[in-house]
Amino acid sequence: MQKVATSAWGRHAHALGLGLVWLGLALLGASAGLAADSWAFAHARVHALAVVTENVAGFSPGGGVVYRARLRLRAPDGTWVQVLDPAAREDPEFAVGTRVPVLYPRGEPAQAQVATRWRLYPAAIWLALWGVVAFDIGWVIRRLS
């Protein structure tokens, strides 16, 4: 037996729920595609561990103070390389002495940059989170309508 909708909400809830379920699935699919692309990018780079030696303060274009991590890592040829991470933050992201994963193009350790999951996959992570939220809300609306 099918429920009979008597209000405007009831008449449109099923369609709204179905739309949110499909939106959630589309966002999860897009997230998977972006994650695969980011993985391929990272897979083609050299992976290493670096130590944060200091947080260097500087000025942002907007006029505030930002911090960038200075990293020290050993190149494959055994030499030590110091690199200033290109990503700037309003607060120091890592404490001095912290070991962080880095990536760099083969033969160019001077271009190393921090490669945490949130730095490698930010769009994929956010799309996945929003996809799960949309899917869950749509599923609940469909079950209640």
C-alpha positions in Angstrom: 0.0 0.0 0.0 1.4 3.4 -1.0 1.3 6.4 1.3 -0.9 9.3 0.1 0.7 12.7 0.4 -1.6 15.4 1.7 0.8 18.3 2.1 3.1 20.1 -0.4 6.0 18.7 1.5 4.7 15.2 1.2 4.1 15.5 -2.5 7.7 16.7 -3.2 9.6 14.9 -0.5 10.1 11.7 -2.5 11.5 13.6 -5.5 13.7 15.7 -3.3 15.1 12.6 -1.5 15.7 10.9 -4.8 17.5 13.9 -6.1 19.7 14.2 -3.0 20.6 10.5 -3.2 21.7 10.9 -6.9 23.5 14.1 -6.1 25.4 12.3 -3.3 26.3 9.5 -5.6 27.5 11.9 -8.3 29.7 13.8 -5.7 31.1 10.5 -4.5 31.9 9.5 -8.1 33.6 12.9 -8.7 35.5 12.4 -5.5 36.8 9.1 -6.7 37.9 10.6 -10.0 39.8 13.4 -8.3 41.4 11.0 -5.8 42.6 8.8 -8.6 44.0 11.8 -10.5 45.8 13.0 -7.3 47.1 9.5 -6.6 48.5 9.3 -10.1 50.2 12.7 -9.6 51.7 11.6 -6.3 52.7 8.2 -7.6 54.9 9.8 -10.3 56.9 11.7 -7.6 59.7 10.7 -5.3 58.4 10.1 -1.7 60.6 11.0 1.2 60.4 12.1 4.9 61.6 15.6 5.9 62.1 17.3 9.2 60.6 20.7 9.9 63.6 22.8 11.1 61.7 26.1 11.5 58.5 28.0 10.7 59.5 31.1 8.7 57.2 34.1 9.1 56.4 36.3 6.1 53.8 38.7 4.9 50.8 37.6 2.8 49.6 39.7 -0.1 46.6 40.8 2.0 48.9 42.2 4.7 48.8 39.5 7.4 51.5 37.4 8.7 51.9 33.8 7.3 54.2 30.9 8.1 55.9 28.5 5.9 57.8 25.4 7.0 61.5 25.1 6.3 62.2 21.4 5.6 65.4 19.4 5.7 65.6 16.1 3.8 68.2 13.7 2.5 68.3 13.5 -1.3 68.8 10.0 -2.9 72.5 10.9 -3.6 73.0 11.4 0.2 73.2 15.2 0.3 71.1 17.2 2.7 68.6 19.7 1.1 66.8 22.5 2.8 63.5 23.6 1.2 60.9 26.2 2.1 57.5 24.7 1.7 55.5 26.7 -0.8 52.2 26.5 1.2 51.7 29.4 3.6 49.4 29.3 6.6 48.2 31.9 9.1 49.4 29.6 11.9 52.4 27.3 11.9 51.1 24.0 10.6 53.8 21.8 12.0 55.9 22.0 15.1 59.7 22.2 14.7 61.2 18.7 14.7 58.1 17.1 13.2 58.7 14.5 10.5 56.5 15.1 7.5 56.0 13.3 4.2 57.2 15.2 1.1 57.0 14.7 -2.6 59.2 16.1 -5.4 59.9 15.5 -9.1 62.7 13.0 -9.8 66.1 14.6 -9.6 64.7 17.8 -8.1 64.6 17.5 -4.3 64.8 21.3 -4.0 61.2 21.4 -5.2 60.0 19.2 -2.3 56.7 20.1 -0.7 54.7 18.6 2.2 52.4 15.9 1.0 49.9 15.1 3.8 46.5 13.6 2.8 44.7 16.9 3.3 47.2 18.6 1.0 47.1 15.8 -1.7 43.4 15.1 -1.7 41.5 18.2 -0.5 38.9 18.4 -3.2 38.4 14.6 -3.2 37.9 14.6 0.6 35.5 17.5 0.6 33.5 16.1 -2.3 33.3 12.8 -0.5 32.1 14.4 2.7 29.4 16.4 0.9 28.4 13.3 -1.1 27.9 11.2 2.0 25.9 14.1 3.6 23.7 14.5 0.5 23.1 10.8 0.1 22.3 10.3 3.8 19.8 13.2 3.9 18.2 12.0 0.7 17.9 8.5 2.0 16.3 9.6 5.2 13.8 11.9 3.3 12.9 9.0 1.0 12.4 6.7 4.0 10.2 9.2 5.8 8.1 10.2 2.8 
